Amino acid sequence: VPDVGTGRGALLFSGSMLPHETLSDQRRRERNFPLPIFIAGMRVQLQDGKSSVAIDKERILAFFVGQGAGQQLDRANRRLRSLFAKALFPRALALGILEDCDSSSPGTMSLPEILRVDDARSELSLSFAQMGEVNVASMHALAKSFAQSLQELQLSFTGCQNLDDAGVQVLARGLPKGLHGLQLDLLGCRSITDAAVEQLSLALPAQLTKLTLHCDNCTGITLAGLSLLSKNLPQSIQDFHGTFYGTPIDDAFHSVSSLRTAASGHDSTTQPWLSWTAAMT
């Protein structure tokens, strides 16, 4: 869209970094993108749209009728709204408006709800890297955003210093039961310990086949956590990748067998932090 502030150039929202752009550059560029465009996108109804040729709209709506009347049209509308909700999610978190993002109509627009009801979505990828707003409260909101139709989930919390064990536990308990693939980037989350690894491993969906964990520089994760991850890993897992450089483990694993080999023989029953874990449940 045109940059109305300067009258020059344009404001671009890409949802990801452009070539030769840093994360800070991207967020600085997208910070001024007009919020009303997102709001309008999440209010849109396909049946209210217009076309340059009237018969085109009639044919499009007739297609939806042929596919199951209003049900398919509603599904398409939910899908369209969720595209805008996904794009706005990190910025809305930073602004503190996840649950109520339309100031002109308070209490009518929740991003977690818009994402949750999109039953046509099978994949979700979000980055919250370096965001101080990531904490237990935001994990509650994020966990409420997962549609049960999700099969692939990729989340980045790289450098989120306020994400701790309790936040990971909340997130883990909200994972969709039908999830097949999960990737969590937790690099540099120094408040995360073995307790978070245990809670995550216990909550992994029974149908999960792919798991990727990046826990580099999470200095609170030790061999005890690795042992619990290995012990609790669902039998359905076929593809495992985990990196733990910069931790007491200081290694990477690219298969279930390599994980279990590293964890074998480690007795975690005497670890003192287990009493803390029990208190959380």
Backbone torsions as a table, in degrees:
resi	resn	phi	psi	omega
1	VAL	NA	155.3	178.1
2	PRO	-61.9	145.3	176.3
3	ASP	-82.7	96.6	-176.2
4	VAL	-72.1	-17.7	179.9
5	GLY	-71.1	-39.0	-177.2
6	THR	-109.7	-19.5	-176.9
7	GLY	77.9	3.4	-179.1
8	ARG	-122.7	148.0	173.7
9	GLY	65.3	-152.7	-176.6
10	ALA	-148.8	158.6	173.9
11	LEU	-98.9	126.2	-176.3
12	LEU	-116.0	129.8	171.9
13	PHE	-111.5	117.9	-175.1
14	SER	-110.5	-23.7	-177.2
15	GLY	79.2	-4.1	177.4
16	SER	-156.8	167.9	-178.4
17	MET	-71.0	140.4	174.3
18	LEU	-81.3	164.5	177.5
19	PRO	-53.8	134.6	178.4
20	HIS	66.8	20.4	-179.2
21	GLU	-110.5	138.9	174.8
22	THR	-88.0	168.3	177.4
23	LEU	-60.1	-40.3	178.2
24	SER	-63.5	-39.4	177.9
25	ASP	-62.0	-45.4	-179.4
26	GLN	-60.1	-48.0	-177.8
27	ARG	-66.6	-34.8	176.8
28	ARG	-65.8	-40.4	-179.8
29	ARG	-66.9	-40.5	-173.8
30	GLU	-87.4	-10.0	-177.3
31	ARG	-60.2	-34.0	-176.2
32	ASN	-96.8	5.1	177.2
33	PHE	-64.0	132.5	-171.1
34	PRO	-59.4	119.4	178.1
35	LEU	-60.3	-36.4	-179.8
36	PRO	-57.9	-25.5	178.0
37	ILE	-66.2	-42.3	176.6
38	PHE	-64.1	-43.3	-178.9
39	ILE	-61.3	-44.7	178.9
40	ALA	-62.2	-39.9	179.0
41	GLY	-62.8	-32.2	-179.7
42	MET	-86.8	-0.7	174.2
43	ARG	-104.5	-7.1	-169.5
44	VAL	-67.8	147.2	173.0
45	GLN	-127.9	123.4	-177.0
46	LEU	-57.2	-36.2	-177.8
47	GLN	-67.9	-15.1	178.6
48	ASP	-92.6	-2.4	-178.0
49	GLY	-73.1	169.2	179.5
50	LYS	-124.6	159.9	176.2
51	SER	-135.1	153.5	-179.5
52	SER	-66.7	-25.8	175.6
53	VAL	-119.0	116.6	-171.8
54	ALA	-56.1	-37.5	-176.5
55	ILE	-64.8	-25.0	179.7
56	ASP	-64.4	-42.9	178.8
57	LYS	-64.3	-42.1	179.9
58	GLU	-60.6	-41.0	-179.3
59	ARG	-68.6	-39.4	179.1
60	ILE	-63.9	-47.3	179.9
61	LEU	-66.4	-34.4	177.7
62	ALA	-65.4	-33.5	177.6
63	PHE	-62.2	-45.1	179.5
64	PHE	-63.6	-39.2	177.5
65	VAL	-60.9	-42.1	179.8
66	GLY	-67.2	-23.5	-179.7
67	GLN	-90.0	1.5	179.9
68	GLY	132.4	34.9	175.1
69	ALA	54.2	-138.8	-172.4
70	GLY	-67.9	-21.1	-177.0
71	GLN	-61.4	-46.2	-179.7
72	GLN	-71.1	-33.7	177.2
73	LEU	-65.9	-43.1	176.7
74	ASP	-61.0	-40.8	179.8
75	ARG	-63.8	-41.3	178.2
76	ALA	-64.8	-39.1	177.7
77	ASN	-64.5	-41.5	178.2
78	ARG	-63.1	-38.9	179.5
79	ARG	-64.9	-44.4	-179.5
80	LEU	-63.1	-44.6	-179.6
81	ARG	-63.9	-35.5	-177.9
82	SER	-69.8	-26.3	176.4
83	LEU	-63.0	-41.7	176.9
84	PHE	-70.1	-39.5	-179.9
85	ALA	-62.7	-42.4	178.9
86	LYS	-62.7	-43.9	-178.6
87	ALA	-63.7	-36.0	-175.9
88	LEU	-84.8	-17.4	-167.3
89	PHE	-52.2	-55.4	-178.8
90	PRO	-60.7	-41.1	179.8
91	ARG	-66.0	-39.9	178.7
92	ALA	-63.8	-36.2	176.3
93	LEU	-62.0	-44.6	179.8
94	ALA	-63.0	-33.4	-178.9
95	LEU	-86.5	-8.8	-179.6
96	GLY	73.9	31.3	-175.8
97	ILE	-124.4	23.4	-177.6
98	LEU	-54.5	-45.5	-173.5
99	GLU	-88.6	-9.4	-176.8
100	ASP	-157.0	82.1	-168.8
101	CYS	-101.6	0.6	178.2
102	ASP	-111.8	97.7	-176.4
103	SER	-66.5	-20.2	-180.0
104	SER	-79.0	-15.7	179.3
105	SER	-145.0	73.5	-173.1
106	PRO	-56.3	141.6	175.2
107	GLY	79.1	11.8	-175.3
108	THR	-115.3	-4.0	-175.4
109	MET	-141.7	107.1	178.4
110	SER	-114.3	120.9	-179.9
111	LEU	-63.5	-42.6	176.3
112	PRO	-57.2	-39.2	-179.5
113	GLU	-68.6	-40.3	179.8
114	ILE	-62.9	-41.5	178.4
115	LEU	-69.9	-39.3	-175.0
116	ARG	-63.8	-36.7	-174.7
117	VAL	-86.0	0.8	177.9
118	ASP	-81.2	86.7	-176.2
119	ASP	-80.2	6.1	173.9
120	ALA	-97.0	-4.4	-176.8
121	ARG	-87.1	126.6	177.3
122	SER	-111.2	-11.0	-176.7
123	GLU	-138.2	140.9	176.8
124	LEU	-142.1	129.8	178.4
125	SER	-134.1	123.7	-178.9
126	LEU	-138.3	143.8	176.4
127	SER	-119.6	127.2	175.5
128	PHE	-118.9	26.3	-173.9
129	ALA	-54.9	134.3	175.6
130	GLN	64.7	21.4	-178.3
131	MET	-96.4	119.1	178.0
132	GLY	-70.3	-15.3	-179.3
133	GLU	-77.1	-8.1	178.8
134	VAL	-76.6	112.8	-179.0
135	ASN	-151.6	-167.7	-177.8
136	VAL	-61.0	-42.8	-178.1
137	ALA	-62.9	-43.5	-179.8
138	SER	-69.6	-28.9	175.8
139	MET	-68.0	-34.4	174.0
140	HIS	-60.6	-45.8	-179.8
141	ALA	-64.7	-42.3	-179.4
142	LEU	-65.0	-42.9	-179.2
143	ALA	-62.5	-28.3	177.9
144	LYS	-77.9	-7.8	-175.3
145	SER	-89.2	-10.4	-171.6
146	PHE	-80.9	116.2	172.8
147	ALA	-69.7	143.4	-179.7
148	GLN	-68.9	-11.3	177.4
149	SER	-80.5	-8.4	-176.8
150	LEU	-61.7	133.9	174.4
151	GLN	-116.1	-26.0	179.8
152	GLU	-128.6	129.7	-178.6
153	LEU	-134.7	126.5	179.4
154	GLN	-130.6	120.3	-176.8
155	LEU	-131.0	133.8	177.2
156	SER	-115.3	124.8	175.3
157	PHE	-121.7	27.7	-177.5
158	THR	-52.4	125.4	175.8
159	GLY	73.9	14.7	179.6
160	CYS	-84.3	95.7	-171.9
161	GLN	-72.4	-16.2	-179.9
162	ASN	-97.0	3.9	174.7
163	LEU	-85.7	121.4	-177.1
164	ASP	-124.8	-171.1	-177.4
165	ASP	-59.1	-42.0	-179.2
166	ALA	-63.3	-37.9	178.4
167	GLY	-66.6	-40.6	177.6
168	VAL	-64.8	-38.4	178.9
169	GLN	-62.3	-44.1	178.3
170	VAL	-60.7	-45.9	179.0
171	LEU	-61.0	-45.8	-176.9
172	ALA	-61.0	-41.0	-178.5
173	ARG	-69.8	-15.7	179.0
174	GLY	-96.1	1.0	-177.9
175	LEU	-62.9	135.6	179.1
176	PRO	-61.6	140.3	-176.1
177	LYS	-65.8	-28.0	-177.4
178	GLY	-92.5	12.1	-176.6
179	LEU	-64.1	134.8	178.5
180	HIS	-106.1	-30.4	-177.6
181	GLY	-134.5	134.9	-179.5
182	LEU	-138.6	130.1	172.3
183	GLN	-128.1	125.1	177.0
184	LEU	-121.6	122.7	175.1
185	ASP	-102.6	111.0	-176.0
186	LEU	-119.1	22.5	-175.2
187	LEU	-56.2	127.7	175.0
188	GLY	76.2	10.7	176.3
189	CYS	-83.3	87.6	-167.2
190	ARG	-78.1	-6.3	177.3
191	SER	-89.9	-3.3	-179.1
192	ILE	-88.1	135.6	-178.8
193	THR	-126.9	-171.9	177.6
194	ASP	-57.9	-29.8	179.9
195	ALA	-61.5	-38.7	178.2
196	ALA	-66.0	-40.3	178.4
197	VAL	-62.1	-42.0	179.4
198	GLU	-63.6	-47.9	-178.1
199	GLN	-63.5	-38.6	177.1
200	LEU	-63.8	-46.7	-177.2
201	SER	-62.9	-35.8	-179.6
202	LEU	-71.9	-23.8	-175.7
203	ALA	-99.3	-1.3	-178.3
204	LEU	-61.3	132.7	-178.9
205	PRO	-58.8	144.4	-175.6
206	ALA	-65.1	-22.6	-178.2
207	GLN	-94.7	2.9	-176.1
208	LEU	-63.5	129.9	179.3
209	THR	-113.2	-22.9	-178.5
210	LYS	-127.6	130.0	179.1
211	LEU	-137.9	125.7	175.4
212	THR	-125.8	124.8	178.8
213	LEU	-125.7	122.9	173.7
214	HIS	-110.5	106.0	-174.7
215	CYS	-121.2	26.5	179.9
216	ASP	-59.2	139.8	178.3
217	ASN	64.3	17.4	168.5
218	CYS	-88.9	85.3	-166.7
219	THR	-68.2	-11.5	178.4
220	GLY	-86.7	-1.4	179.3
221	ILE	-96.0	125.0	-175.4
222	THR	-123.4	-174.7	177.0
223	LEU	-61.8	-26.8	177.1
224	ALA	-62.9	-43.6	177.2
225	GLY	-66.1	-38.8	178.2
226	LEU	-62.3	-39.6	178.9
227	SER	-63.1	-42.1	179.3
228	LEU	-68.2	-37.9	176.1
229	LEU	-60.3	-46.3	179.1
230	SER	-62.1	-43.0	-177.7
231	LYS	-65.2	-39.9	-172.1
232	ASN	-95.5	-2.0	-177.3
233	LEU	-59.8	129.1	178.5
234	PRO	-57.5	144.2	-180.0
235	GLN	-64.1	-19.1	-178.3
236	SER	-73.7	-15.5	-176.6
237	ILE	-64.0	123.3	178.0
238	GLN	-112.6	-25.3	-173.7
239	ASP	-130.5	109.4	-179.0
240	PHE	-124.9	134.5	172.6
241	HIS	-136.7	130.3	178.4
242	GLY	-144.7	134.0	176.8
243	THR	-120.3	132.1	-175.5
244	PHE	-134.6	33.1	178.3
245	TYR	-67.6	146.2	-179.3
246	GLY	79.4	11.7	174.4
247	THR	-117.6	173.9	174.8
248	PRO	-58.5	-19.7	177.4
249	ILE	-77.6	-46.5	175.9
250	ASP	50.2	53.0	-178.2
251	ASP	-156.4	172.5	176.3
252	ALA	-131.6	151.6	-177.2
253	PHE	-133.9	135.6	-174.1
254	HIS	-124.2	22.3	174.5
255	SER	-164.3	160.9	176.6
256	VAL	-63.4	-39.8	-177.3
257	SER	-64.9	-38.7	179.4
258	SER	-69.2	-34.4	175.6
259	LEU	-63.0	-46.9	-176.7
260	ARG	-69.3	-32.6	176.5
261	THR	-63.7	-43.6	-179.7
262	ALA	-67.4	-33.6	-176.0
263	ALA	-87.6	-13.9	-173.8
264	SER	-63.2	140.8	176.9
265	GLY	82.1	-4.6	-179.8
266	HIS	-86.5	122.8	-178.6
267	ASP	-94.4	108.8	-177.2
268	SER	-97.9	3.8	-172.6
269	THR	-71.0	-17.2	-177.8
270	THR	-102.7	7.1	-178.1
271	GLN	-68.1	127.2	-175.6
272	PRO	-65.2	-24.0	-176.9
273	TRP	-73.1	-9.6	179.9
274	LEU	-63.4	-31.9	178.6
275	SER	-66.3	-33.2	176.5
276	TRP	-66.2	-42.8	179.4
277	THR	-60.2	-44.5	-179.7
278	ALA	-61.8	-34.6	-178.9
279	ALA	-67.9	-25.9	-179.0
280	MET	-74.9	-27.6	-172.4
281	THR	-84.9	NA	NA
